[in-house]
């Protein structure tokens, strides 16, 4: 299967989303899938990219903030027609590209939901409505967060009839980095 993973967070960027993205790409490529990651360009990453089983395409423009979606979309565009599935790690970036790929070419996409994405549902406005549409049109949404369990309102930020939603407690064998600070309950 040809899988496309556009993301704004990938090494050398550190953090949870970057870790999920790189481990997901490695796991899928290791299982024989043809995986392409579209990630931000940073100097001196060629050696890292060549060691990866997935193909890494780097886009310039990470410093543009929210407008980084424009160069990311431009780099992703040629891949949209030939992919079998898109994994939108960041709903606001990869998820939006998946939504367009679905609308234009009928390609399926999967979104991933992180704690800060759930918090965006609190706001009313164009961005919140767009995120809801991205999640609602996805073939599946994977929650990489326990926020829906730890808030008093549960999953109140999500639409009432939420189809195709699951939580991935430790997706694809990812282990917490021991350097990360622990929460009050001892988890990462």
N, C-alpha and C positions, 0 to 999 in steps of 0.2 A: 504494500500500500504506500502511496506517495503522500507523506504528511508534511504539512507546512506549519511552522511555528513562528509567527512574528511576535516579537517581544521588545519592550523598552528596557528590560532588565536581564542582563546576561553578563558573564564575566568579561571584564574585571570588576564590574559592579558587584558588590557583596550584599547579601541579604536573603530573606526568605524566598522572594519571587525568583531571583536569579538562581538560587539553589534548586528550586522546584523545576525551573526551566531546563537547566543543564542536566539534571538527573533524569528528567522525563525524556529528553532527546537521546541520552545515552541508552536508556532502557529500551526505547522503541527501536533505535538503530541496532542494538544488540539482539533484538528479536527478528531482525531481517527486514525491517521497514526502511524505505528510502526517505530519510528525514532531512528536511532543510530548515534551518533556523535563520530568520532574518533578525539581526541584532545590531545595536549601536556600534559604530566604528570607534575604536580607541587605538592609538599607536601601539606598536609592539605586541599585537595579539596574533600575528600570523602563526607563530610556533604553536600556540595553544589551539588555534583553529585547525591546524593540520593534524594534530594528535586526536581530534575528535572523530568519532565514526560518522556523525551527522555532517552534512555540508553546512558551512556557516557563511552567510552572505551579510556583509556589514554595510549599514547605511550611515552616511554622515548627517549631522544635524541634531545630535542628542542635546546640545546646549540650547536648542530652540524652545525648550519647555513643552508646553502643550502642543505647540505647532510641530513637534517632532513627528507627529502622525503623518505629515505631508511627505517627507523623504522616506519614511518607513513604508507608506503606501506605494510610493513610486518604485521602491526596491522590490516590494512584494508583488506588484501588479503582474509582471511577466509569469510568475509562478501560479497565479490563481486559476488559469484555465486548465493546467495540466495536473493539479493536485487532486487527490481523492478526498482529503479531509484537512481542515485547518483547526489547529488548537490555539484558541485565543487566550493566552496566559493573562494578559492585562485586558480587561473587558473594554476599557476606554480606547485602547489601541488595537491589539490583536482581535478583540471581539468585534470592534467596529469594522475591521477589514473582513472578518469572517461574515459579518452581516451583509456587506456589499457583495462579497463573492457568492453568497447564497442568493441574493436578489438578482445578480447579473448572470450567473452561470449555474445556479441550482446546486452549488457545492455545499455539503454539510459542514458544520463547524461545532466545536465544543468550547464552552467558556469555562473559565476558572474564577471562582469568587474568593476574595480575600477580605479580611476584616474591614479594611478601609473602603472597599467597594460596598459592603453592606451599609456603612455609615453614610455613604453618598445618597442612599435612598431616603434619608431623613429630609433632605432638601426637596423642595418642589421647584420645578423649573425645567428648562430644556435639557440640561445635562442628565438630570435624574430620569426624565422621560426616555431619553435616548438609551441610557443604561438598561432600563426596564425592557425596552424593545429588543436590545441585543440579547439579554438573557432569555426573554420569552421565545425568540426565534431560534435559539440554539437547539441543536439536536439533544444536547445534554449539558448540564452545569454541574461542575465539581466544586464543592466548598473546601477550601484549604484553610479553614478557620473554625474556631469554636465560638465565635462571637454570638452566633444565634443561640448557643446554649448558655452563655454567660450573661446575657442581657436580660433584664426583667421582662421585656416584651417578647422575648424569643425571636422568631423570624418575622417580626412585624414589618420589617422594611421590605419584605418580598411581597409580590402579588398574592392575594388570598388563594387562588387556584394555581399553585406553582407546579408545572409539570416537569418531569425529567430532572430531578434534583437529588443529589446525594452528597454525603460528606466523606472525605478521604482522610482518615485520621493519620495515617503514615503512608502516603502514596508512593508507590514504586520503590519501596525500600529506603526512603530518605530517613536519615537519622539526624536528630538535632545536633548542631555544632556545639561541642562542649564549652566553647568560649562565649556563647550567647548567654546573656543574663537569664536567670531563672525567675519565674513568677513567684508570687507568694505561696502558691500551692505546690511548688517544686517542679512544675513542668516548664518546658521551654516556651 
